[in-house]
Amino acid sequence: MPYTAPTTEQRFALDVIADLPGLAALPQYANASSDMVDAILAEAGKLAATVFAPLNMVGDRTHARLADGVVTLPPGFAEAYAKYVEGGWAGLGVAEVHGGQGLPFAVAVAVQEQLTSANMAFALCMMLSQGAIEALAAHASPELQARYLSKLVTGEWTGTMNLTEPTAGSDVGALKSRAEPNADGSWRIEGTKIYITWGEHDAAENIVHLVLARTPNSPAGTKGISLFLVPKLLPDGRRNDVTCIGLEHKLGIHASPTCTMRFGDNGQCIGWMVGNEGGGMRAMFTMMNNARVQVGLQGVAIAEAATQHALDYARQRVQSAKFGGGREPVRIIEHADVRRTIMTMKSLTEAARALVYLNAAAVDRAHTGDKAGQGLADLLTPISKSWATDIGVEVASLGVQVFGGMGYVEETGAAQYFRDARIAPIYEGTNGIQAMDLVGRKLSMDGGQHWKDLLGEVRATLSDLAEDEELKLIVPWLQDAADSAQTTSLWLAGHNNPDDIAAGATPYLRLMGLTIGGWLLAKQALASRSHPDAQFAAAKRTTARFFAEQLLPQVQALAASAMRGASLFYAIPEEGLAVA
Ligand SMILES: Cc1cc2nc3c(=O)[nH]c(=O)nc-3n(C[C@H](O)[C@H](O)[C@H](O)COP(=O)(O)OP(=O)(O)OC[C@H]3O[C@@H](n4cnc5c(N)ncnc54)[C@H](O)[C@@H]3O)c2cc1C
């Protein structure tokens, strides 16, 4: 499927929402000059369009395959990976001290969006490696960093994340993999991990697995878990005792090998501890927080690709006369219902992108020691992960609808976007778990200061909107959304019954996503007044108004649902739910 990188759109979101000029003024991100970011977006956009996108359907049809412990990627993938390495893309957002280019995470995220839109299954490999780099940079000893970080930063080696086991999914604390100390300071790892993304493949010489396991006599639950670096090839070049024993057959992302990994079948699996004993969850959270923002980004990327694809079709397909418009058939984009669909896809995509870029910039600020940045990143991460991935699925589904029957059959690729998108609400902590994190931890952090500050910023934008002749039309919609978001936040924060709070978690997360999305589009509309491209600016204004009028009203309905409590959820006994 063809893909064009939306570089103007991305650059605008980086400037207005991520405050790229403000980031570039910080010493850590001084490399992010305006010209540099433009050049990066243009070049990465070319790589995405000409190298990644042509392989998207190939990967979907061919799948990654396993034979005798060797995983072979679909044709063209290993060569494409070599081009990614050659271009130096793996080190884009890595600090210079670790051999990277020292650019903000927000810029790396914009590049990753392009690669993911073009080929989500492939770009997952890069995403996992970036998370591994971040975890090792933050927690590994200088010796481990010297041995492994530089090859991950060049992209010569790739990284994986190993949490899940057959009986430990959402409940990571239930994991059973074990680590026994060796006399030389290394550890012997034993256990089975399932669903390991890019756990084995033929595109890189070595694979660096980050594995959670329990040390002897460690306490039960998450406190007893430590993190280990387990390479596929040991430092002396020998093969470590780690094998891929199975590949999953799955709904989408067929080119991404989802592996069952056996560690230590022969008692010879060597690993090294990353960080402190018992500190595994803390270290892994560094990787997971990075990955959660990036999984949210997958929602944005798929939504962008599906929207481009559907728009292209809607501008060509001729079918039916216009409602009340005579007998002459028209292109389907002229029908109001199709236009509604396209506008919904476009505005949801832009809103989700703005949210994820804001989140990424907050992570960048947090890395400089900015406490408010950390608070915002903490609050936004579950919302980005869940809301943006739900939007990925929703927009991809709308894309199938625009294609009609041609969307349901596999020929056009609209169905692939839908199938690929569906994993993102599941992995990296399901969206349900993210919603629990939002109401259970993030809402009450620092006495609720972070959500109060955020809604304060929404209200400040209302005053700016009120002074613009056209954009003041957004005010009542955004005001109502902010009021509902505030009422619901206070209700959840002040409520004691855990079942009631848990019952409201998902509608609350969604209403926060919509409110923040509507706010960020309004901010873009205001900023577009000084954009040199009049057509782009006009579209920004209309998109913000469309979102406010057509999508923000959902916030009140979600607020009502979030505050109803759990009593009806449990009123029918389990047996009563079964077939009557
Ligand atoms: C294609 C793919 C790639 C993956 N890649 C990786 C990887 O690279 N590394 C890795 O470690 N793992 C990976 N995973 C695993 C993934 O992260 C887990 O599947 C996910 O965390 C959910 O765990 P589970 O499948 O055991 O579901 P379960 O935990 O059994 O959850 C089932 C349902 O119950 C809900 N649920 C569970 N607990 C609660 C609760 N406390 N409150 C409310 N609802 C709850 C969940 O939301 C979900 O809807 C991958 C999975 C897939 C399918």
The ligand as a Tripos MOL2 file, in Angstrom:
@<TRIPOS>MOLECULE
LIG
   53    58     1     0     0
SMALL
NO_CHARGES

@<TRIPOS>ATOM
      1 C1          1.2990  -10.2700   19.2030 C.3       1 LIG1
      2 C2          1.7090  -10.1320   20.6340 C.ar      1 LIG1
      3 C3          2.9540   -9.6110   20.9410 C.ar      1 LIG1
      4 C4          3.3650   -9.5060   22.2750 C.ar      1 LIG1
      5 N1          4.6340   -9.0740   22.5660 N.ar      1 LIG1
      6 C5          5.1130   -9.2210   23.8370 C.ar      1 LIG1
      7 C6          6.5010   -9.0060   24.1250 C.ar      1 LIG1
      8 O1          7.3060   -8.6530   23.2570 O.2       1 LIG1
      9 N2          6.9240   -9.2310   25.4040 N.ar      1 LIG1
     10 C7          6.0870   -9.6250   26.3930 C.ar      1 LIG1
     11 O2          6.5370   -9.8050   27.5200 O.2       1 LIG1
     12 N3          4.7610   -9.8220   26.1510 N.ar      1 LIG1
     13 C8          4.2670   -9.6330   24.9050 C.ar      1 LIG1
     14 N4          2.9350   -9.8570   24.6390 N.ar      1 LIG1
     15 C9          2.0490  -10.2280   25.7280 C.3       1 LIG1
     16 C10         1.0500   -9.1410   26.0690 C.3       1 LIG1
     17 O3          1.6830   -8.0660   26.6900 O.3       1 LIG1
     18 C11        -0.0550   -9.8070   26.9240 C.3       1 LIG1
     19 O4         -0.8100  -10.6270   26.0450 O.3       1 LIG1
     20 C12        -0.9390   -8.7910   27.5950 C.3       1 LIG1
     21 O5         -0.2320   -8.1050   28.6040 O.3       1 LIG1
     22 C13        -2.1840   -9.4290   28.2350 C.3       1 LIG1
     23 O6         -1.8550  -10.5580   28.9890 O.3       1 LIG1
     24 P1         -2.6710  -11.9290   28.7330 P.3       1 LIG1
     25 O7         -2.6310  -12.1990   27.2800 O.co2     1 LIG1
     26 O8         -2.1650  -12.9550   29.6540 O.co2     1 LIG1
     27 O9         -4.1630  -11.5720   29.1020 O.3       1 LIG1
     28 P2         -4.8160  -11.6390   30.5760 P.3       1 LIG1
     29 O10        -3.8920  -10.9900   31.5460 O.co2     1 LIG1
     30 O11        -5.2670  -13.0050   30.8360 O.co2     1 LIG1
     31 O12        -6.0670  -10.7040   30.3780 O.3       1 LIG1
     32 C14        -7.2850  -11.1350   29.7680 C.3       1 LIG1
     33 C15        -8.3320  -10.0330   29.9270 C.3       1 LIG1
     34 O13        -8.5680   -9.7750   31.3200 O.3       1 LIG1
     35 C16        -8.3650   -8.4130   31.6200 C.3       1 LIG1
     36 N5         -7.7580   -8.2960   32.9440 N.ar      1 LIG1
     37 C17        -6.7440   -9.0120   33.4650 C.ar      1 LIG1
     38 N6         -6.4380   -8.5590   34.7000 N.ar      1 LIG1
     39 C18        -7.2760   -7.5270   34.9560 C.ar      1 LIG1
     40 C19        -7.4590   -6.6220   36.0380 C.ar      1 LIG1
     41 N7         -6.6640   -6.6580   37.1200 N.pl3     1 LIG1
     42 N8         -8.4280   -5.6870   35.9460 N.ar      1 LIG1
     43 C20        -9.2050   -5.5960   34.8630 C.ar      1 LIG1
     44 N9         -9.0800   -6.4150   33.7920 N.ar      1 LIG1
     45 C21        -8.1170   -7.3550   33.8320 C.ar      1 LIG1
     46 C22        -7.4360   -7.8770   30.5350 C.3       1 LIG1
     47 O14        -7.6210   -6.4830   30.3360 O.3       1 LIG1
     48 C23        -7.8870   -8.6930   29.3230 C.3       1 LIG1
     49 O15        -8.9730   -8.0820   28.6950 O.3       1 LIG1
     50 C24         2.4870   -9.9080   23.3180 C.ar      1 LIG1
     51 C25         1.2290  -10.4150   22.9940 C.ar      1 LIG1
     52 C26         0.8500  -10.5510   21.6870 C.ar      1 LIG1
     53 C27        -0.4860  -11.1580   21.3790 C.3       1 LIG1
@<TRIPOS>BOND
     1     1     2 1
     2     2     3 ar
     3     2    52 ar
     4     3     4 ar
     5     4     5 ar
     6     4    50 ar
     7     5     6 ar
     8     6     7 ar
     9     6    13 1
    10     7     8 2
    11     7     9 ar
    12     9    10 ar
    13    10    11 2
    14    10    12 ar
    15    12    13 ar
    16    13    14 ar
    17    14    15 1
    18    14    50 ar
    19    15    16 1
    20    16    17 1
    21    16    18 1
    22    18    19 1
    23    18    20 1
    24    20    21 1
    25    20    22 1
    26    22    23 1
    27    23    24 1
    28    24    25 2
    29    24    26 1
    30    24    27 1
    31    27    28 1
    32    28    29 2
    33    28    30 1
    34    28    31 1
    35    31    32 1
    36    32    33 1
    37    33    34 1
    38    33    48 1
    39    34    35 1
    40    35    36 1
    41    35    46 1
    42    36    37 ar
    43    36    45 ar
    44    37    38 ar
    45    38    39 ar
    46    39    40 ar
    47    39    45 ar
    48    40    41 1
    49    40    42 ar
    50    42    43 ar
    51    43    44 ar
    52    44    45 ar
    53    46    47 1
    54    46    48 1
    55    48    49 1
    56    50    51 ar
    57    51    52 ar
    58    52    53 1
@<TRIPOS>SUBSTRUCTURE
     1 LIG1         1 GROUP 0 **** ****
